[in-house]
Amino acid sequence: MAIASPGTSTERGIAHDARILVVDDEADIANLLGTVLREEGFSVRVVTDSRQALDVFNGFKPDLVSLDVMMPSVDGISLCLQLRKESDVPILFVSAKSDPPDRVVGLRIGADDYMGKPFDNNELVARVEALLRRRTYAGAADRDRRQLRFGFFVVDLGSVQAIHHESVLPLTPTEFKLLKTLASEPGRVFTRDDLLTGVWGYEPGSDTRLVDVHVGRLRKKLQDGGVTEVTIETSRGFGYKLIEASATGAPEGRQAV
């Protein structure tokens, strides 16, 4: 039975028409997830045969996907990798494999969040809402035309893109918000709690490993994109900061326009 939450998602500012795809081969768990989320006002499709998940995804066009990891036909890791080739939709793993190494693997391959089974209904709803708020933020940023420039590297708040020369880095909404937060104050050390609350909307101390994994993913995408104008440094024992570095031939310093 679902635990009552304090107010519906619509009342808390989450779009009432947000669509959520739940993929879990355990029918009881899948239906419970569906019930909890529908009671919050979301439109939910439940898939218990993971072989159908991609077809349903393409037809339903969800705003968020909840995935189990251990499924007999197509496992959640494979589905997550396939979805990341096609979409930046927020992905939440809900799995009985909830040890730290399993969580790290899930986050590193592209999931935005990871929670274990059995799950608390209120925590599930809170995590879903946080992921949807970040996606809403990305859309709202379209109205903000400012750019943060670091030589040939541009964090464009209007198009919600990170651009190096003329190439767009393939960032998820969460990765973009993390980059935007760090780039807004170069040299400032953001603690893991700062980032948990500012980027994810979570309580301080709730899941610092989430921050570490996403910073690692963002660093790799900056490196893969050939970005040398900025680096993300670890302030050991505290958190992370973005440092400007003069690229050859690039103008020095940051400009906000």
N, C-alpha and C positions, 0 to 999 in steps of 0.2 A: 504494500500500500504506500502511495506517495506521501511524503511528509509535506505539510503545508508550508508554503513560502510566504514571506511578508510582502504581499502585493504581487500583481502580475508583472510580466516583463514589459508590457505596454506602459503600465503605470510608472515603471522605473526607467522609461526612456528608450527601451529597446523596440525596434520596429516589430509591430504585431504580425506582419506578413513575412517575417524571416522564415526561410525554408531550411530544414535540417534533415539530412540523410543519415539514418542509423543503420550500420552494417554489423551484424553479430549473428553467428550461427546458432547461438542458444536462444530459442524462441522466447523463453520466459524472461531472460534478461533484455532482449531486444524490445519486447512489448512493454516491459517496465520502463525502459528508457523513453520509449515513445509516449507512454502515458504521462510520465513526469513532465516531459517537454510540452506536450499538448496542453496540459493544465496551466502552463505558463503562457499560452496563447500562440505557440509556434505551430507552423505547418510542418508535419513530420511524415516522412516515408520510411518504412522499416523494411530492410532486406535481410533475410536469413540465409540466402544462398549467395555467397560472395561472388560466384561466377556471373551473377546478374548485376553486380554493383555498378560497373562502368556504364552499362546501358541505361540503368535507372539514373545515374548521375547526369548523363548527357541529356536525358529527357526532362528530369526534374529541375536541374540547374540550382542546386542547393546553395545557401549562403554559408553553410558549415557542414562538415562531415564528421560523424563519430564512428570510429573504427575499432573493432576487436583485433587483437594480434593473432591469436591461435584459432584459425579456421581451416577446415579440412580441404576445401576446394582451392581457393586462392587466399593465401594468408594476408593479414593486414599490412605487413611490411611491403609486400609486393604491390598491393593496391595503393599504398601511400606513394611509393616510387612512381607508379604509373600516373596517379593524379597530379603529382608535382611536375610531370612532363607537360601537362595540359592546362593546369590551372594553379592560381595562388589562393584558392579557397582555404579558409582556416580548417585545420584537421586536428581533431581531439582523439587521442587513443584512450579507450576505456578497456583495461585489460587486467586479467588475473596475474599476468607477468609484470609485477610492479616493483621488482628489486631495482636498485639504482642502475646497474649495467643495462637492464632492459629499457629503462626510461631514457637513458643516454642514447642508446641505439635509435629508439623511436624519434627522439628530438633531432638527432643528427641527420636522419634521412629526410627530414622535411616536415615533421609534425609540429604544430604550434604549441601543443600542451599534451599532458599525459597524466592520467589518474588511474588508480588501481581499483580492482573489485575485491570485496564488495564496496560500493560507493555510497556516500551520503547524498541524498537527493538534493539537499540545499547547496552542497558544494558543487555538484554537477551543474545545477542551474547557474550558480555564480560564475563558474568557469566558462560556460557557454556564453553567458552575457558579456563577460570580459572580452572574449574573442570577437563577438559581434560588434562590440563598441569599437574595437581597434579597426575593424573593417569599415565601420561607419566613419571613424576618424579619417581614414584614407580617402573616402568620398568627399567628406567635408573640406579636406585640405585642397580640393580642386578649386575652391573659391578663393584660396590664398595664393596670390601670384608671386610671392617672394621666392628668392633663390639664395642659397648659401653657396658661395663660390670659393674653391680652394684651387687656384690655378686652373688647370684643365678639367678638374673634377667639380661637378655641380650637383648639389642636393636641391632639386626643384620641388618646392612645396606645392606648387600649382598642379603639375602633372603627376605628382607623387612618384617621382623617378629619381634615381641616382645615375648620372650620366658622366662618363669619362670620354673626353673628346666627343665623338658622335655615337658612342656605343652605350646602350642602356643596360645597367646591371640587373640581373634577374632576381630582384628582392621580393620577398613576401611582404604583405602589409606590416607584419610584426617586425621584420628586419628593417623595413624602411623607418618605422617609428623609433626603433632603437638607434638607428643611424642619425636620424633627425635630432633626437634628444642629445646624443653625444656631440654632434656637430654644432648644436646651438650655443654651446659654451666650450670652445676648444681649450684644453689645458685643465679644465675642472675635473676633479675626481668625482665620479658618480658612484656612490656605494651600491652594492647589490640591492639593498633595500630601496634606495632611490629609484632604481630601475624597475624593481618589482612593482612598486606603487605607481610610478609614472608611465611605464610602458604597458605593463600587464594589468594594472588596477588591483593587484593582490595586496594582502596584508603583509607588513614587513616580516621577514624571516620565514615566510611560508614555503618557499621553494627556491633557494638560491642557485641550485644546480640548473634550473631552467634558464637563468641569466647566463651562466657560464657557457652552456651549450649554444645558445643563440649568438653570443658574442663570438664564439669560435666559428660558427657558420658565417657570420657577417665578415669576419676577418678573411676567411677563405674566398668569399665572393669578391672582396676588394682586391685581394692578391690575384685571383683568376682574371679579374678585369683590368689588370695592369695598373692599378691605382697606386701611385707613389707619393702623391701630394699630401696624403694623410695616413696615419697609422693609429690603431687602437692599442694602447698600452695597458698592461695590468699594473695596478698599484697594489702590491702584495699586501694582503690582509685588509684591504679597503674595498677596491672595486676597479673601475675602468675609466680611462680618459682618452679623448681623441687628441692627437698631436699633429700639428701642421709640419710638413717638411717641404722645403723648396724643391720642386721638380725642375729638371734641366729645361731651360727655355720657358718655364711657366712663371707668370707673375706671382710675387710673393703675397701672402696674407689672405685673409678672408674678407669678402664683401657681402653684405646683405642688400639686395636690390628688390 
